[in-house]
Amino acid sequence: MIIYTTEVEDINSFYTLESLKEVYGIIWMLVPILTLVLGITIGVLVIVWLEREISAGIQQRIGPEYAGPLGILQALADGTKLLFKENILPSRGNTRLFSIGPAIAVISILLSFSVIPFSSRLILADLNIGIFLWIAISSIAPVGLLMSGYGSNNKYSFLGGLRAAAQSISYEIPLTLCVLSISLRAIRLSNSSSTVDIVEAQSKYGFWGWNLWRQPIGFIVFLISSLAECERLPFDLPEAEEELVAGYQTEYSGIKFGLFYVASYLNLLLSSLFVTVLYLGGWNISIPYVFAPELFEINKINGIIGTTIGIFITLAKTYLFLFISIATRWTLPRLRMDQLLNLGWKFLLPISLGNLLLTTSFQLLSL
């Protein structure tokens, strides 16, 4: 059998082309992931700057003003400082648990961003069970906090980890019941509980079609539960400075402490995005279509313009909720631990369960 040189060259070029296709495929898989990570990073920096400016305004003092214009680079400077600080490990603690804890807390939150739709065409993973995937992933974060508290071999850290786990369990159940109430309508309309379908179910009648008006009780419960999940005032019991020094973060320094710091703001951004997606219509324009010309219907604008407008609308609604969260932190006092648990188990849980039963009854009557 004679193999000519041209045939060998054709075979080699074929395999080269196939390998290039695989490389390009991997690159195109990484591009949206890296874009999302970059956007999240910028969003966290903006949130930190906003919180410092808003808190300074509430307390009538001057906020950051030296690092960049209007002090907008102050958060970046603080992050750079933490990168170069010494990473101290507790001599008598469990160093493996101590090191893994912050990573679990951050990774579980970052994975949840994959099911957030920033517009009708911009979502990393449009899954039929997207909203329940978020619930499942977010329930992993308290495990990291428990590991951090136990691995520190410090009584304040351990108490902070236990408080974080108790608080997460107390408010995860009402939050899940509110999400289930929202997803029932999307399941009835499109046989799916993806975040995109939940937004599409709110696309008619402008802001009158938002789930905020269909689920006002669920919205209030979800709002309170989200703040509790973010461990922000008045729900920051796991890291109460006056009682536990810094809670499960007491023994941390350097980049590991920075991971916890970033995780708290990532969780706040994630909760704000889910409030926008579940209750405020997501990327849909808020003008009722009966009053607006057809040109302004966001669903009929295609391509880059439609995606850009959708992102802008989503972020505008998200930062509105962020402003409310930041103002709440600097306005209300901290609850006691017994008050926090009573609020979750004795009030929010029965209310959210009743809201779910009421929603189910209405859905059955409308069939």
Short mmCIF file of the C-alpha atoms (twelve columns), coordinates in Angstrom:
data_MODEL
# 
_entry.id   MODEL 
# 
loop_
_atom_site.group_PDB 
_atom_site.id 
_atom_site.type_symbol 
_atom_site.label_atom_id 
_atom_site.label_alt_id 
_atom_site.label_comp_id 
_atom_site.label_asym_id 
_atom_site.label_seq_id 
_atom_site.Cartn_x 
_atom_site.Cartn_y 
_atom_site.Cartn_z 
_atom_site.pdbx_PDB_model_num 
ATOM 1   C CA . MET A 1   0.000   0.000  0.000  1 
ATOM 2   C CA . ILE A 2   1.443   3.362  -1.094 1 
ATOM 3   C CA . ILE A 3   0.633   6.500  0.925  1 
ATOM 4   C CA . TYR A 4   1.369   9.657  -1.004 1 
ATOM 5   C CA . THR A 5   2.822   12.755 0.618  1 
ATOM 6   C CA . THR A 6   -0.241  14.842 -0.269 1 
ATOM 7   C CA . GLU A 7   -2.516  12.389 1.585  1 
ATOM 8   C CA . VAL A 8   -0.342  12.606 4.716  1 
ATOM 9   C CA . GLU A 9   -0.430  16.399 4.543  1 
ATOM 10  C CA . ASP A 10  -4.238  16.351 4.189  1 
ATOM 11  C CA . ILE A 11  -4.554  14.093 7.248  1 
ATOM 12  C CA . ASN A 12  -2.220  16.328 9.280  1 
ATOM 13  C CA . SER A 13  -4.092  19.474 8.246  1 
ATOM 14  C CA . PHE A 14  -7.390  17.809 9.202  1 
ATOM 15  C CA . TYR A 15  -6.176  16.959 12.700 1 
ATOM 16  C CA . THR A 16  -4.664  20.446 13.058 1 
ATOM 17  C CA . LEU A 17  -8.012  21.982 12.100 1 
ATOM 18  C CA . GLU A 18  -9.858  19.783 14.602 1 
ATOM 19  C CA . SER A 19  -7.443  20.701 17.391 1 
ATOM 20  C CA . LEU A 20  -7.858  24.393 16.558 1 
ATOM 21  C CA . LYS A 21  -11.632 23.982 16.758 1 
ATOM 22  C CA . GLU A 22  -11.254 22.457 20.227 1 
ATOM 23  C CA . VAL A 23  -9.012  25.336 21.330 1 
ATOM 24  C CA . TYR A 24  -11.463 27.920 19.985 1 
ATOM 25  C CA . GLY A 25  -14.313 26.075 21.702 1 
ATOM 26  C CA . ILE A 26  -12.516 26.225 25.048 1 
ATOM 27  C CA . ILE A 27  -11.753 29.924 24.538 1 
ATOM 28  C CA . TRP A 28  -15.393 30.717 23.736 1 
ATOM 29  C CA . MET A 29  -16.434 28.795 26.863 1 
ATOM 30  C CA . LEU A 30  -14.082 30.884 29.006 1 
ATOM 31  C CA . VAL A 31  -15.021 34.277 27.517 1 
ATOM 32  C CA . PRO A 32  -18.513 34.540 29.116 1 
ATOM 33  C CA . ILE A 33  -17.207 33.180 32.428 1 
ATOM 34  C CA . LEU A 34  -14.353 35.709 32.553 1 
ATOM 35  C CA . THR A 35  -16.716 38.497 31.479 1 
ATOM 36  C CA . LEU A 36  -19.112 37.605 34.296 1 
ATOM 37  C CA . VAL A 37  -16.281 37.482 36.862 1 
ATOM 38  C CA . LEU A 38  -15.001 40.883 35.679 1 
ATOM 39  C CA . GLY A 39  -18.489 42.383 35.886 1 
ATOM 40  C CA . ILE A 40  -19.037 40.944 39.367 1 
ATOM 41  C CA . THR A 41  -15.680 42.340 40.543 1 
ATOM 42  C CA . ILE A 42  -16.520 45.823 39.282 1 
ATOM 43  C CA . GLY A 43  -19.977 45.537 40.857 1 
ATOM 44  C CA . VAL A 44  -18.494 44.676 44.267 1 
ATOM 45  C CA . LEU A 45  -16.073 47.634 44.087 1 
ATOM 46  C CA . VAL A 46  -18.975 49.958 43.274 1 
ATOM 47  C CA . ILE A 47  -21.068 48.562 46.157 1 
ATOM 48  C CA . VAL A 48  -18.239 49.084 48.666 1 
ATOM 49  C CA . TRP A 49  -17.792 52.665 47.462 1 
ATOM 50  C CA . LEU A 50  -21.560 53.309 47.586 1 
ATOM 51  C CA . GLU A 51  -21.833 51.948 51.124 1 
ATOM 52  C CA . ARG A 52  -19.040 54.192 52.345 1 
ATOM 53  C CA . GLU A 53  -20.531 57.254 50.681 1 
ATOM 54  C CA . ILE A 54  -24.094 56.532 51.860 1 
ATOM 55  C CA . SER A 55  -22.986 55.751 55.422 1 
ATOM 56  C CA . ALA A 56  -20.924 58.957 55.458 1 
ATOM 57  C CA . GLY A 57  -23.973 60.930 54.339 1 
ATOM 58  C CA . ILE A 58  -26.213 59.327 56.975 1 
ATOM 59  C CA . GLN A 59  -23.669 60.032 59.737 1 
ATOM 60  C CA . GLN A 60  -22.852 63.533 58.408 1 
ATOM 61  C CA . ARG A 61  -19.153 62.921 57.886 1 
ATOM 62  C CA . ILE A 62  -16.716 62.881 54.978 1 
ATOM 63  C CA . GLY A 63  -16.339 59.552 53.208 1 
ATOM 64  C CA . PRO A 64  -13.366 58.325 51.131 1 
ATOM 65  C CA . GLU A 65  -11.992 61.130 48.951 1 
ATOM 66  C CA . TYR A 66  -8.243  60.642 48.415 1 
ATOM 67  C CA . ALA A 67  -7.976  57.324 46.504 1 
ATOM 68  C CA . GLY A 68  -9.023  58.315 43.002 1 
ATOM 69  C CA . PRO A 69  -11.821 60.693 41.986 1 
ATOM 70  C CA . LEU A 70  -14.472 60.828 44.747 1 
ATOM 71  C CA . GLY A 71  -12.565 58.034 46.535 1 
ATOM 72  C CA . ILE A 72  -13.835 55.401 44.103 1 
ATOM 73  C CA . LEU A 73  -10.513 53.503 44.185 1 
ATOM 74  C CA . GLN A 74  -10.485 53.134 47.978 1 
ATOM 75  C CA . ALA A 75  -11.906 49.589 47.866 1 
ATOM 76  C CA . LEU A 76  -9.262  48.586 45.298 1 
ATOM 77  C CA . ALA A 77  -6.545  50.027 47.548 1 
ATOM 78  C CA . ASP A 78  -7.884  48.096 50.552 1 
ATOM 79  C CA . GLY A 79  -7.971  44.864 48.539 1 
ATOM 80  C CA . THR A 80  -4.393  45.378 47.359 1 
ATOM 81  C CA . LYS A 81  -3.295  45.945 50.961 1 
ATOM 82  C CA . LEU A 82  -4.918  42.677 52.077 1 
ATOM 83  C CA . LEU A 83  -3.119  40.774 49.305 1 
ATOM 84  C CA . PHE A 84  0.267   41.702 50.766 1 
ATOM 85  C CA . LYS A 85  -0.554  41.212 54.441 1 
ATOM 86  C CA . GLU A 86  0.761   38.180 56.299 1 
ATOM 87  C CA . ASN A 87  -1.418  35.074 56.209 1 
ATOM 88  C CA . ILE A 88  -1.429  33.847 59.818 1 
ATOM 89  C CA . LEU A 89  -2.515  30.287 60.670 1 
ATOM 90  C CA . PRO A 90  -3.665  29.340 64.203 1 
ATOM 91  C CA . SER A 91  -1.032  27.111 65.823 1 
ATOM 92  C CA . ARG A 92  -3.539  24.835 67.581 1 
ATOM 93  C CA . GLY A 93  -6.349  25.002 65.049 1 
ATOM 94  C CA . ASN A 94  -7.262  22.744 62.155 1 
ATOM 95  C CA . THR A 95  -5.389  24.471 59.336 1 
ATOM 96  C CA . ARG A 96  -7.171  22.525 56.580 1 
ATOM 97  C CA . LEU A 97  -10.637 23.546 57.710 1 
ATOM 98  C CA . PHE A 98  -9.322  27.025 58.469 1 
ATOM 99  C CA . SER A 99  -8.058  27.428 54.886 1 
ATOM 100 C CA . ILE A 100 -10.934 25.712 53.055 1 
ATOM 101 C CA . GLY A 101 -13.722 27.631 54.826 1 
ATOM 102 C CA . PRO A 102 -13.317 31.012 53.051 1 
ATOM 103 C CA . ALA A 103 -12.967 29.313 49.651 1 
ATOM 104 C CA . ILE A 104 -16.241 27.395 50.108 1 
ATOM 105 C CA . ALA A 105 -18.054 30.581 51.120 1 
ATOM 106 C CA . VAL A 106 -16.875 32.485 48.025 1 
ATOM 107 C CA . ILE A 107 -17.192 29.661 45.471 1 
ATOM 108 C CA . SER A 108 -20.768 28.805 46.477 1 
ATOM 109 C CA . ILE A 109 -21.796 32.429 45.917 1 
ATOM 110 C CA . LEU A 110 -19.917 32.756 42.620 1 
ATOM 111 C CA . LEU A 111 -21.574 29.612 41.233 1 
ATOM 112 C CA . SER A 112 -24.993 31.097 41.974 1 
ATOM 113 C CA . PHE A 113 -24.320 33.963 39.539 1 
ATOM 114 C CA . SER A 114 -24.412 31.462 36.663 1 
ATOM 115 C CA . VAL A 115 -28.245 31.369 36.700 1 
ATOM 116 C CA . ILE A 116 -28.753 35.157 36.851 1 
ATOM 117 C CA . PRO A 117 -30.189 36.569 33.572 1 
ATOM 118 C CA . PHE A 118 -28.910 40.100 32.935 1 
ATOM 119 C CA . SER A 119 -31.011 40.258 29.761 1 
ATOM 120 C CA . SER A 120 -33.007 37.863 27.595 1 
ATOM 121 C CA . ARG A 121 -29.805 36.859 25.770 1 
ATOM 122 C CA . LEU A 122 -27.231 37.191 28.533 1 
ATOM 123 C CA . ILE A 123 -27.157 34.310 31.017 1 
ATOM 124 C CA . LEU A 124 -24.379 31.842 31.703 1 
ATOM 125 C CA . ALA A 125 -26.569 28.754 32.285 1 
ATOM 126 C CA . ASP A 126 -30.275 28.840 31.433 1 
ATOM 127 C CA . LEU A 127 -31.471 25.738 33.287 1 
ATOM 128 C CA . ASN A 128 -35.031 24.526 33.829 1 
ATOM 129 C CA . ILE A 129 -34.284 24.210 37.540 1 
ATOM 130 C CA . GLY A 130 -32.162 27.365 37.709 1 
ATOM 131 C CA . ILE A 131 -33.910 28.962 40.668 1 
ATOM 132 C CA . PHE A 132 -33.742 25.761 42.731 1 
ATOM 133 C CA . LEU A 133 -30.090 25.297 41.779 1 
ATOM 134 C CA . TRP A 134 -29.421 28.655 43.422 1 
ATOM 135 C CA . ILE A 135 -31.192 27.517 46.599 1 
ATOM 136 C CA . ALA A 136 -29.156 24.294 46.651 1 
ATOM 137 C CA . ILE A 137 -25.808 26.017 46.053 1 
ATOM 138 C CA . SER A 138 -26.425 28.830 48.538 1 
ATOM 139 C CA . SER A 139 -27.091 26.301 51.299 1 
ATOM 140 C CA . ILE A 140 -23.441 25.174 51.039 1 
ATOM 141 C CA . ALA A 141 -22.033 28.524 52.258 1 
ATOM 142 C CA . PRO A 142 -22.876 27.975 55.978 1 
ATOM 143 C CA . VAL A 143 -20.777 24.800 55.872 1 
ATOM 144 C CA . GLY A 144 -17.746 26.953 55.044 1 
ATOM 145 C CA . LEU A 145 -18.541 29.300 57.929 1 
ATOM 146 C CA . LEU A 146 -18.854 26.369 60.350 1 
ATOM 147 C CA . MET A 147 -15.525 24.974 59.124 1 
ATOM 148 C CA . SER A 148 -13.905 28.368 59.645 1 
ATOM 149 C CA . GLY A 149 -15.265 28.704 63.160 1 
ATOM 150 C CA . TYR A 150 -14.287 25.174 64.174 1 
ATOM 151 C CA . GLY A 151 -10.882 25.255 62.477 1 
ATOM 152 C CA . SER A 152 -9.876  28.488 64.225 1 
ATOM 153 C CA . ASN A 153 -9.830  26.827 67.681 1 
ATOM 154 C CA . ASN A 154 -11.232 30.020 69.150 1 
ATOM 155 C CA . LYS A 155 -14.378 30.215 71.262 1 
ATOM 156 C CA . TYR A 156 -15.515 33.468 69.646 1 
ATOM 157 C CA . SER A 157 -14.977 32.037 66.164 1 
ATOM 158 C CA . PHE A 158 -16.791 28.820 67.043 1 
ATOM 159 C CA . LEU A 159 -19.773 30.703 68.483 1 
ATOM 160 C CA . GLY A 160 -19.833 32.869 65.361 1 
ATOM 161 C CA . GLY A 161 -19.877 29.795 63.130 1 
ATOM 162 C CA . LEU A 162 -22.726 28.246 65.131 1 
ATOM 163 C CA . ARG A 163 -24.689 31.478 64.946 1 
ATOM 164 C CA . ALA A 164 -24.134 31.687 61.182 1 
ATOM 165 C CA . ALA A 165 -25.405 28.131 60.681 1 
ATOM 166 C CA . ALA A 166 -28.453 28.664 62.919 1 
ATOM 167 C CA . GLN A 167 -29.303 31.944 61.193 1 
ATOM 168 C CA . SER A 168 -28.910 30.464 57.717 1 
ATOM 169 C CA . ILE A 169 -31.180 27.500 58.489 1 
ATOM 170 C CA . SER A 170 -33.786 29.761 60.127 1 
ATOM 171 C CA . TYR A 171 -34.129 32.056 57.115 1 
ATOM 172 C CA . GLU A 172 -33.347 29.645 54.272 1 
ATOM 173 C CA . ILE A 173 -36.700 27.877 54.699 1 
ATOM 174 C CA . PRO A 174 -38.945 30.997 54.425 1 
ATOM 175 C CA . LEU A 175 -36.841 32.200 51.495 1 
ATOM 176 C CA . THR A 176 -37.250 28.851 49.713 1 
ATOM 177 C CA . LEU A 177 -41.020 28.879 50.264 1 
ATOM 178 C CA . CYS A 178 -41.217 32.370 48.736 1 
ATOM 179 C CA . VAL A 179 -39.193 31.210 45.726 1 
ATOM 180 C CA . LEU A 180 -41.495 28.205 45.343 1 
ATOM 181 C CA . SER A 181 -44.527 30.516 45.356 1 
ATOM 182 C CA . ILE A 182 -42.976 32.555 42.538 1 
ATOM 183 C CA . SER A 183 -41.954 29.539 40.466 1 
ATOM 184 C CA . LEU A 184 -45.462 28.013 40.509 1 
ATOM 185 C CA . ARG A 185 -46.710 30.553 37.965 1 
ATOM 186 C CA . ALA A 186 -43.684 30.092 35.695 1 
ATOM 187 C CA . ILE A 187 -44.122 26.315 35.858 1 
ATOM 188 C CA . ARG A 188 -47.807 26.654 34.922 1 
ATOM 189 C CA . LEU A 189 -47.057 28.968 31.973 1 
ATOM 190 C CA . SER A 190 -43.924 27.354 30.519 1 
ATOM 191 C CA . ASN A 191 -43.426 24.091 32.460 1 
ATOM 192 C CA . SER A 192 -40.080 25.421 33.673 1 
ATOM 193 C CA . SER A 193 -38.626 27.135 36.733 1 
ATOM 194 C CA . SER A 194 -35.686 28.799 35.003 1 
ATOM 195 C CA . THR A 195 -34.933 32.392 35.923 1 
ATOM 196 C CA . VAL A 196 -35.477 33.490 32.310 1 
ATOM 197 C CA . ASP A 197 -39.007 32.033 32.287 1 
ATOM 198 C CA . ILE A 198 -39.776 33.706 35.616 1 
ATOM 199 C CA . VAL A 199 -38.825 37.079 34.118 1 
ATOM 200 C CA . GLU A 200 -40.760 36.365 30.910 1 
ATOM 201 C CA . ALA A 201 -43.862 35.618 32.996 1 
ATOM 202 C CA . GLN A 202 -43.681 39.243 34.221 1 
ATOM 203 C CA . SER A 203 -43.148 40.774 30.773 1 
ATOM 204 C CA . LYS A 204 -46.711 42.015 30.127 1 
ATOM 205 C CA . TYR A 205 -48.272 45.282 31.334 1 
ATOM 206 C CA . GLY A 206 -44.985 46.918 32.342 1 
ATOM 207 C CA . PHE A 207 -44.513 47.333 36.089 1 
ATOM 208 C CA . TRP A 208 -48.107 46.210 36.688 1 
ATOM 209 C CA . GLY A 209 -47.009 42.725 35.632 1 
ATOM 210 C CA . TRP A 210 -44.309 42.430 38.302 1 
ATOM 211 C CA . ASN A 211 -44.565 39.670 40.878 1 
ATOM 212 C CA . LEU A 212 -44.254 42.414 43.480 1 
ATOM 213 C CA . TRP A 213 -47.997 43.060 43.072 1 
ATOM 214 C CA . ARG A 214 -48.945 39.375 42.829 1 
ATOM 215 C CA . GLN A 215 -46.839 38.375 45.837 1 
ATOM 216 C CA . PRO A 216 -46.610 41.387 48.197 1 
ATOM 217 C CA . ILE A 217 -46.398 39.202 51.313 1 
ATOM 218 C CA . GLY A 218 -43.800 36.949 49.708 1 
ATOM 219 C CA . PHE A 219 -41.807 40.014 48.642 1 
ATOM 220 C CA . ILE A 220 -41.576 41.327 52.212 1 
ATOM 221 C CA . VAL A 221 -40.608 37.897 53.584 1 
ATOM 222 C CA . PHE A 222 -38.032 37.416 50.799 1 
ATOM 223 C CA . LEU A 223 -36.606 40.878 51.487 1 
ATOM 224 C CA . ILE A 224 -36.147 40.207 55.205 1 
ATOM 225 C CA . SER A 225 -34.783 36.687 54.610 1 
ATOM 226 C CA . SER A 226 -32.300 37.984 52.026 1 
ATOM 227 C CA . LEU A 227 -30.915 40.553 54.463 1 
ATOM 228 C CA . ALA A 228 -30.617 37.836 57.115 1 
ATOM 229 C CA . GLU A 229 -28.819 35.521 54.663 1 
ATOM 230 C CA . CYS A 230 -26.366 38.339 53.896 1 
ATOM 231 C CA . GLU A 231 -25.699 38.737 57.661 1 
ATOM 232 C CA . ARG A 232 -26.141 42.489 57.528 1 
ATOM 233 C CA . LEU A 233 -27.547 44.743 60.211 1 
ATOM 234 C CA . PRO A 234 -29.885 44.211 61.939 1 
ATOM 235 C CA . PHE A 235 -29.023 40.529 61.318 1 
ATOM 236 C CA . ASP A 236 -25.217 40.518 61.765 1 
ATOM 237 C CA . LEU A 237 -25.250 38.335 64.894 1 
ATOM 238 C CA . PRO A 238 -22.548 35.888 63.622 1 
ATOM 239 C CA . GLU A 239 -19.937 38.677 63.644 1 
ATOM 240 C CA . ALA A 240 -21.243 41.027 66.324 1 
ATOM 241 C CA . GLU A 241 -18.187 43.058 67.349 1 
ATOM 242 C CA . GLU A 242 -19.382 43.850 70.877 1 
ATOM 243 C CA . GLU A 243 -20.036 40.180 71.685 1 
ATOM 244 C CA . LEU A 244 -17.758 38.005 69.510 1 
ATOM 245 C CA . VAL A 245 -14.903 40.342 68.442 1 
ATOM 246 C CA . ALA A 246 -15.427 39.436 64.754 1 
ATOM 247 C CA . GLY A 247 -17.181 36.063 64.975 1 
ATOM 248 C CA . TYR A 248 -15.859 33.363 62.657 1 
ATOM 249 C CA . GLN A 249 -13.498 35.953 61.084 1 
ATOM 250 C CA . THR A 250 -11.608 36.652 64.321 1 
ATOM 251 C CA . GLU A 251 -8.462  34.624 63.535 1 
ATOM 252 C CA . TYR A 252 -8.276  35.526 59.839 1 
ATOM 253 C CA . SER A 253 -5.891  37.944 58.174 1 
ATOM 254 C CA . GLY A 254 -4.579  38.749 54.719 1 
ATOM 255 C CA . ILE A 255 -6.203  37.235 51.662 1 
ATOM 256 C CA . LYS A 256 -8.408  34.841 53.664 1 
ATOM 257 C CA . PHE A 257 -9.988  37.732 55.538 1 
ATOM 258 C CA . GLY A 258 -10.348 39.487 52.177 1 
ATOM 259 C CA . LEU A 259 -12.285 36.494 50.828 1 
ATOM 260 C CA . PHE A 260 -14.829 36.764 53.648 1 
ATOM 261 C CA . TYR A 261 -15.071 40.503 53.069 1 
ATOM 262 C CA . VAL A 262 -15.692 40.004 49.348 1 
ATOM 263 C CA . ALA A 263 -18.141 37.145 50.020 1 
ATOM 264 C CA . SER A 264 -20.404 39.394 52.107 1 
ATOM 265 C CA . TYR A 265 -20.703 41.943 49.294 1 
ATOM 266 C CA . LEU A 266 -21.029 39.241 46.642 1 
ATOM 267 C CA . ASN A 267 -23.927 37.786 48.610 1 
ATOM 268 C CA . LEU A 268 -25.540 41.219 48.879 1 
ATOM 269 C CA . LEU A 269 -25.200 41.761 45.110 1 
ATOM 270 C CA . LEU A 270 -26.574 38.270 44.411 1 
ATOM 271 C CA . SER A 271 -29.588 38.793 46.682 1 
ATOM 272 C CA . SER A 272 -30.320 42.150 45.042 1 
ATOM 273 C CA . LEU A 273 -30.186 40.571 41.591 1 
ATOM 274 C CA . PHE A 274 -32.592 37.824 42.646 1 
ATOM 275 C CA . VAL A 275 -35.012 40.408 44.063 1 
ATOM 276 C CA . THR A 276 -34.896 42.087 40.637 1 
ATOM 277 C CA . VAL A 277 -35.386 38.825 38.743 1 
ATOM 278 C CA . LEU A 278 -38.107 37.347 40.949 1 
ATOM 279 C CA . TYR A 279 -40.170 40.398 41.864 1 
ATOM 280 C CA . LEU A 280 -39.210 43.452 39.774 1 
ATOM 281 C CA . GLY A 281 -39.479 42.092 36.235 1 
ATOM 282 C CA . GLY A 282 -35.765 41.611 35.544 1 
ATOM 283 C CA . TRP A 283 -34.651 43.260 32.311 1 
ATOM 284 C CA . ASN A 284 -38.188 44.173 31.197 1 
ATOM 285 C CA . ILE A 285 -38.927 47.845 30.731 1 
ATOM 286 C CA . SER A 286 -41.207 49.263 33.423 1 
ATOM 287 C CA . ILE A 287 -43.457 51.374 31.163 1 
ATOM 288 C CA . PRO A 288 -46.851 49.729 30.567 1 
ATOM 289 C CA . TYR A 289 -47.039 48.798 26.895 1 
ATOM 290 C CA . VAL A 290 -50.539 50.217 26.570 1 
ATOM 291 C CA . PHE A 291 -49.093 53.711 27.095 1 
ATOM 292 C CA . ALA A 292 -45.719 53.256 25.380 1 
ATOM 293 C CA . PRO A 293 -45.026 53.189 21.654 1 
ATOM 294 C CA . GLU A 294 -44.054 49.835 20.209 1 
ATOM 295 C CA . LEU A 295 -40.509 51.130 19.785 1 
ATOM 296 C CA . PHE A 296 -39.996 50.976 23.552 1 
ATOM 297 C CA . GLU A 297 -41.030 47.343 23.957 1 
ATOM 298 C CA . ILE A 298 -37.840 45.760 25.183 1 
ATOM 299 C CA . ASN A 299 -38.780 42.316 23.861 1 
ATOM 300 C CA . LYS A 300 -38.914 43.632 20.287 1 
ATOM 301 C CA . ILE A 301 -35.504 45.312 20.308 1 
ATOM 302 C CA . ASN A 302 -32.961 42.786 19.094 1 
ATOM 303 C CA . GLY A 303 -29.208 42.444 19.141 1 
ATOM 304 C CA . ILE A 304 -26.696 44.522 21.040 1 
ATOM 305 C CA . ILE A 305 -29.064 47.437 21.702 1 
ATOM 306 C CA . GLY A 306 -31.668 45.222 23.359 1 
ATOM 307 C CA . THR A 307 -29.050 43.428 25.463 1 
ATOM 308 C CA . THR A 308 -27.493 46.733 26.564 1 
ATOM 309 C CA . ILE A 309 -30.859 48.205 27.540 1 
ATOM 310 C CA . GLY A 310 -31.739 44.998 29.403 1 
ATOM 311 C CA . ILE A 311 -28.477 45.094 31.376 1 
ATOM 312 C CA . PHE A 312 -29.009 48.766 32.247 1 
ATOM 313 C CA . ILE A 313 -32.577 48.149 33.469 1 
ATOM 314 C CA . THR A 314 -31.516 45.096 35.520 1 
ATOM 315 C CA . LEU A 315 -28.665 46.973 37.199 1 
ATOM 316 C CA . ALA A 316 -30.844 50.037 37.880 1 
ATOM 317 C CA . LYS A 317 -33.401 47.904 39.742 1 
ATOM 318 C CA . THR A 318 -30.622 46.000 41.514 1 
ATOM 319 C CA . TYR A 319 -28.883 49.113 42.808 1 
ATOM 320 C CA . LEU A 320 -32.216 50.467 44.035 1 
ATOM 321 C CA . PHE A 321 -32.509 47.460 46.345 1 
ATOM 322 C CA . LEU A 322 -28.828 47.832 47.280 1 
ATOM 323 C CA . PHE A 323 -29.492 51.398 48.396 1 
ATOM 324 C CA . ILE A 324 -32.349 50.172 50.607 1 
ATOM 325 C CA . SER A 325 -30.100 47.463 52.112 1 
ATOM 326 C CA . ILE A 326 -27.273 49.900 52.828 1 
ATOM 327 C CA . ALA A 327 -29.620 52.486 54.349 1 
ATOM 328 C CA . THR A 328 -31.173 49.757 56.528 1 
ATOM 329 C CA . ARG A 329 -27.762 48.739 57.836 1 
ATOM 330 C CA . TRP A 330 -26.938 52.251 59.011 1 
ATOM 331 C CA . THR A 331 -30.405 52.965 60.413 1 
ATOM 332 C CA . LEU A 332 -31.633 49.981 62.464 1 
ATOM 333 C CA . PRO A 333 -30.028 48.524 65.624 1 
ATOM 334 C CA . ARG A 334 -28.920 44.904 65.941 1 
ATOM 335 C CA . LEU A 335 -31.385 42.259 67.112 1 
ATOM 336 C CA . ARG A 336 -30.697 39.816 69.917 1 
ATOM 337 C CA . MET A 337 -30.138 36.179 68.998 1 
ATOM 338 C CA . ASP A 338 -33.452 35.057 70.494 1 
ATOM 339 C CA . GLN A 339 -35.296 37.828 68.621 1 
ATOM 340 C CA . LEU A 340 -33.623 36.821 65.368 1 
ATOM 341 C CA . LEU A 341 -34.580 33.152 65.707 1 
ATOM 342 C CA . ASN A 342 -38.116 33.977 66.856 1 
ATOM 343 C CA . LEU A 343 -38.599 36.218 63.830 1 
ATOM 344 C CA . GLY A 344 -37.502 33.426 61.488 1 
ATOM 345 C CA . TRP A 345 -39.302 30.456 63.019 1 
ATOM 346 C CA . LYS A 346 -42.400 32.002 64.639 1 
ATOM 347 C CA . PHE A 347 -43.270 34.712 62.114 1 
ATOM 348 C CA . LEU A 348 -41.621 34.408 58.697 1 
ATOM 349 C CA . LEU A 349 -41.972 30.622 58.385 1 
ATOM 350 C CA . PRO A 350 -45.765 30.500 59.057 1 
ATOM 351 C CA . ILE A 351 -46.342 33.584 56.875 1 
ATOM 352 C CA . SER A 352 -44.353 32.157 53.949 1 
ATOM 353 C CA . LEU A 353 -46.079 28.778 54.304 1 
ATOM 354 C CA . GLY A 354 -49.500 30.448 54.299 1 
ATOM 355 C CA . ASN A 355 -48.469 32.499 51.258 1 
ATOM 356 C CA . LEU A 356 -47.474 29.300 49.432 1 
ATOM 357 C CA . LEU A 357 -50.796 27.606 50.246 1 
ATOM 358 C CA . LEU A 358 -52.707 30.702 49.119 1 
ATOM 359 C CA . THR A 359 -50.723 30.878 45.862 1 
ATOM 360 C CA . THR A 360 -51.300 27.176 45.196 1 
ATOM 361 C CA . SER A 361 -55.046 27.602 45.757 1 
ATOM 362 C CA . PHE A 362 -55.228 30.494 43.281 1 
ATOM 363 C CA . GLN A 363 -53.215 28.530 40.711 1 
ATOM 364 C CA . LEU A 364 -55.573 25.550 41.023 1 
ATOM 365 C CA . LEU A 365 -58.654 27.771 40.710 1 
ATOM 366 C CA . SER A 366 -57.268 29.410 37.559 1 
ATOM 367 C CA . LEU A 367 -56.806 26.073 35.741 1 
# 
